[in-house]
Each structure stands twice: as C-alpha cells, then as structure tokens.
Amino acid sequence: MSDDIAYPVFRTPDLALALSTARRLMEFGQREDSDVCVYAQLHSVAEVQRVAKELPEGWFRGREEDGVPWEDQPALVLGSKGPGLPVDPAAYDGRLPVQVELDYLPVGSIEDAFTAAIGPNRGWINWETLRWPDAPQVGFNGESQHAEVTLLVNTPTRELDEHADDHTVLLHVRSDCVDGREIREPYAHWLAEQVGLTVIGPGQRW
C-alpha cells in the first residue's frame, strides 16, 4: 500500500484564476475516465441553507453526536440532499459544521457551480484517476494511482483547518520517503514545469 504527497504549485486570491490553473494542470494528466469530487465545510445555518439552494444535489451531513449509536443519529447526521435538509435552525444545534460533497462526477460537470456557491467557506475540488507521464529526463516512470490535482478554496491545508483569503493548487504524486527525504519530489517539480508552474512549498500528507 502506498500514500500520496501533494505539493503546492500555485496560490492566488483570484478563485477564477486558481480554477483555470488547476484545470490546466489536470488536463495534462486527464484520461477518458477521470472524475472530480468536491467538498466543503459550512459553519452557519445561513450558509447551509444558501449552499443547499445552489447545490441541491449535494450530500449534506451534520456533525455526529458523541456516544449515540449510528442508527440513532438524527437524519441530518445520516445525510440528505439539499431539498431534504431541515428548515428549523434549531435542528442544526450541535451539528455544525455541516459537510457537503459530491463525488465521482464527470470532469467539467460541477467545478464552476461549486466555486460559484462556496462563498467564504473552506473546501476543495479534487480531480482523480489521472495519469502522469514518464519523465525519463529526470529518471522517473509515470504513475496513475496517486495522480491527482486539488484546488484548496479559502484554506492552505488539505485538512481545511486554517482559513485563508487565497486558494492553492496541489499536485499529487506517490510518496516515497527514504531517510526523511521524498525521492519523488523532483518528479513533482518536473510535472509542474510542464505546464508552466513551480513547486512553491513543502508537500502535504493526510
């Protein structure tokens, strides 16, 4: 079993520019069966209700209640599409933040709607099932298992645990750490350079 590591290659306060840059990198590795997932955390009832109207097909889930068996959790915790969410604000007590996600969609089907809807909330767009090419110039074979591109929105971290006023594009490759050194990092640099980008910080792991 292997893990990935994701290197930041672009950062900007302009979300439209961040999205177009992430798409350019994604298209470098895109395959016919590539897909996209989106995810956000919503920290107020007003934001949950607003985003539910803009992304009605999203799957919304509130925070679990500690110590309560899964089968006894309220409907909001079990999950619902936008139209099925509670109207009463009291239903969200102790349930924030609410997560919203849409998974394994065709590339190009959700990205614009998601970036239009996310507002000040933290989240990400993740393109998966890509294929990075061979790089014989730097001595690396291509890869597909961990070939992904992520656009972090309003946060610099994959964990979404910090707020930011800008957005970051991450390039994923397989992690291969030897004596504390990521030996495939030069491959990430090479991939970024193929589309006019540069690694701008340390890699992030889950």
N, C-alpha and C positions, 0 to 999 in steps of 0.2 A: 504494500500500500504506500502511496506517495502523497505528498501535500504540495500545495502551490505557495508561491510568494508573489505579491503584487507590488509593482514598482510605480510610483507616481511619475508621470511623464508630461503633465500639463496641468496648470492651475490658473483660473481666471474668475473674476466676479461676474462675467457675462455668461449666463446659462446657455444661451443660444450658441455662443462660440464654443463652450465646453462640449455641448452635444454634437455639434458638427465635427469637432476634433475627435471625439470618441468614436463617432461613426467612421471617420476616415481610417482610424487605426483598426476598427473592427472589420471594415471592408477588405483590409489587407489579408486577413485570415478567414474571411467568410466562406462557408460552404453552403451547399444547397439545403442541408438540414440544420443549419444554425438557428438558434432561437434566442429569445430575450425574456428576461424576468425583471419585474420592478417591485420595489418595496419602500415603504415609508412608515415613520412613527408619527402619530398625531397626538398632541399633548393637551388639546382642549376639545370640549364638546362642540364648540362652534366650528373648529377645523374638521372634526369628524363629519359633521353634517354637511359642510361645504364640499369636502372632497368626495363624499358619497354621492352627491349630485353630479359631480364632474366625472367620476369613475364608477358608475353604477355596477359594473361587472367585477369590480374589485372584491376581494375576500377580506372582510374586516373582522378582527379578533381583539377582544379586550384582555387585559391582564388577568391571569388566573388568581383565584382566591386561595391563599395558602391553607393547607390542611383539609381542603374539600376534595373528595374523590372526583375524578374527571367526569363521571356520569352524572354527578350532582351539580356541576358547574352551570351557571346561567347561560342562556342562549348566546349572549354577547361574547362570552368566553369561547364557546364552541365554534363560533364563526358564522358570518352571514354576508351575503352580498348587500350592496348599498341600500336597495329598497326595503330590505328586511330589518334594518337597524332600528333600535328603539328611538321613539320620538321624545320621550320624557328624559330630560337631562339627569334626573336622579338615577336612572339606570346605569349611568357611567361612573357613579361614585365608587372609588377604589378600583376602577377598571382602566384608568389611563396610565400610560399611553395606549392608544388603540393602534394596532398594526394593520396596514393594508398591503396586499400583494396581489399580483397577477403573474402567473408562472407559465413558462414554456410556450410563449406566443411566437408567431412568425415575426422575423426581423422587420421593422418598419411599421408594425401594427399598433404600437402603444406608446412609443417614445415621446412623440410630440404632445399627445394628450396628457401623459404623465408629467412632463416638465411644465405644461400649462397649469396643471392642477396642484402641484406640490406646494407652491407658495413658500412660507418661511420654514416649513417642516424639513427634517433631515430624512434622507433616503438615498436610494441608489437605483441605477439601471445596470443590469449585468447581461452581457451578450456571451452566450455559451456555445459549445460544440463548434468551435473554430478550429483552424489548422494553421499553425505557424510553419513557415517553410524551412528547409535546410539552410544552414549558414556555413558552408564549407570554408569561407574566408576566415572565420573565427573558430572553426573546428567543432561545430555543434550540429547535430541532427535536428530535424523539425520535430514538432510534437503537437498532439491534439488533446490529450487527456486534461491538461491544465491550461489550454489555450483559451483565455477569456479576456474580455475588456470590461472594466467597471467605470461608470461615471458616478462619483460620490457627489450628492447635492447637499449644499449647506453644511458640510462636515468634511474634515480631512481624514477621517478614520473609517475603516471597514466596520468597526463596532458601533458607529454612529454615536459615540459617547462624548463628542466635542462639537460645539456649534461653530460654524464659520460663515463669513459673508462671501465666501467664494466656493468654487466647485473644482473637483480634482478628478483627472482621468488616471486610471490604474491599468497597467499592462501585466497580465499574469503569465508566469512560466512555472515549470516544475521546480520545486525547491530541492537542492542537492547540497547540503551543508557538510563540509569537511573541515575539521579543526576550526570551527567557528566562522568559516568563510563560505559564502554562497558561490559555488564554482560555475553556476549557470548565469550569474549576473551579467557577464559580458554578452551573453546571448540576448538578454533583455535590452541592453544598450543597442545592440545591432538591430533588433526588431524596431525599436523606436526610431532609429536613424533612417530606416527605410521609408518612413512617412514624414520625415522632417521634424521629429520630436527628439527629446533628450530626457534621460532619467534625471529627475530633479531632487531625489531624496531616497532615504533607505526603504527597503522593501517592507511590506506589511504582511503578517501572517494572521490567521484567525486565532 
